[in-house]
Amino acid sequence: AQDDAAAWLAGQGVGTAVAYRVRLVLEELVTNLILHGQFDGSRAPAGIEIGMEDDAIRVVVEDSAHPFDPRLAPAPAKPSPNDDRVGGLGLELVRRMTSSLAYERTPESRNRTV
């Protein structure tokens, strides 16, 4: 998916810095889904769409995992000098690198994060 996203972004003339942000957001959302998504196995696990909408890049991740609204995930604790945690910052990174974050549960019982 990363290579396809990079090729599409390059074809749209998207600058390197913006393309990096889009790819990082996509990577964080998909990684979170892989590591934490709970699937029944009854449907295709996930799909990704990237497109342009009103001079903005729109990334959509749709999946068949159990309901999860990323907007409701708590912000991570502030790091301390002895903090040696790995992970737990992905959704906060997504929040900071996007102009908006939306979620809906579709009529087909899929999560749709935009």
VOGU-3710 file (C-alpha; in Angstrom, 3 decimals, decimal comma):
1> aqddaaawla> 0,000/0,000/0,000  2,868/2,374/0,770  4,352/2,028/-2,712  0,963/2,530/-4,341  0,348/5,615/-2,203  3,780/7,024/-3,059  3,211/6,462/-6,782  -0,237/8,065/-6,682  1,016/11,067/-4,706  3,935/11,559/-7,099
11> gqgvgtavay> 1,544/11,335/-10,061  -0,561/14,100/-8,504  2,507/16,329/-8,156  2,347/16,276/-4,362  5,509/17,675/-2,762  7,906/15,484/-0,822  7,027/16,870/2,625  3,268/16,440/2,142  3,735/12,987/0,627  5,799/11,989/3,654
21> rvrlvleelv> 3,010/13,129/6,012  0,364/11,221/4,056  2,444/8,059/4,027  3,194/8,361/7,745  -0,503/8,826/8,616  -1,416/5,842/6,440  1,312/3,721/8,032  0,181/4,626/11,561  -3,490/3,869/10,860  -2,751/0,526/9,206
31> tnlilhgqfd> -0,185/-0,487/11,833  -2,680/0,296/14,585  -5,272/-1,806/12,797  -2,874/-4,741/12,410  -1,669/-4,628/16,006  -4,935/-3,862/17,775  -7,850/-4,622/15,430  -10,111/-7,476/16,426  -11,520/-9,273/13,387  -14,234/-11,879/13,036
41> gsrapagiei> -12,699/-13,115/9,806  -16,002/-12,968/7,961  -15,164/-10,101/5,576  -12,232/-8,521/3,823  -10,145/-7,068/6,653  -9,368/-3,608/5,258  -9,322/-1,284/2,296  -7,531/1,997/1,650  -8,520/4,905/-0,585  -6,515/8,030/-1,338
51> gmeddairvv> -7,907/10,904/-3,344  -8,031/14,658/-3,788  -10,940/16,690/-2,469  -11,013/20,498/-2,637  -7,217/20,802/-2,866  -6,777/18,471/0,110  -5,618/14,880/0,199  -8,218/12,525/1,608  -7,127/9,193/3,095  -9,798/6,634/3,980
61> vedsahpfdp> -9,147/3,402/5,843  -12,128/1,070/6,026  -11,981/-2,169/7,967  -14,117/-4,983/9,326  -12,621/-4,994/12,830  -14,747/-4,505/15,911  -15,900/-0,875/16,340  -13,143/1,573/17,240  -13,379/5,350/17,018  -9,812/6,712/16,982
71> rlapapakps> -11,061/10,168/17,965  -12,033/8,785/21,380  -8,661/7,210/22,163  -7,035/9,003/25,087  -4,017/11,186/24,489  -0,794/9,497/25,554  0,758/10,445/28,876  3,445/13,088/28,695  6,906/11,528/28,615  9,064/11,651/31,718
81> pnddrvgglg> 12,882/11,580/31,914  12,745/7,842/32,708  10,180/7,017/30,025  11,318/4,004/28,042  7,987/3,071/26,443  7,850/1,997/22,852  4,677/2,750/20,938  1,424/4,293/22,015  1,959/7,528/20,123  0,596/6,620/16,684
91> lelvrrmtss> -2,913/8,046/16,995  -1,570/11,230/18,555  0,777/11,550/15,591  -2,169/11,078/13,221  -4,147/13,763/15,066  -1,277/16,233/14,801  -0,445/15,527/11,157  -3,965/15,803/9,753  -6,296/18,751/9,389  -9,272/16,596/10,407
101> layertpesr> -10,065/13,096/11,611  -13,497/11,558/11,140  -14,972/8,176/11,977  -18,180/6,355/11,213  -19,547/2,845/11,514  -20,995/2,009/8,106  -24,321/0,218/7,496  -22,190/-2,780/6,485  -20,689/-2,853/10,020  -17,304/-1,552/8,939
111> nrtv> -15,138/1,130/10,522  -14,474/4,080/8,235  -11,703/6,460/9,327  -11,130/9,549/7,186
//
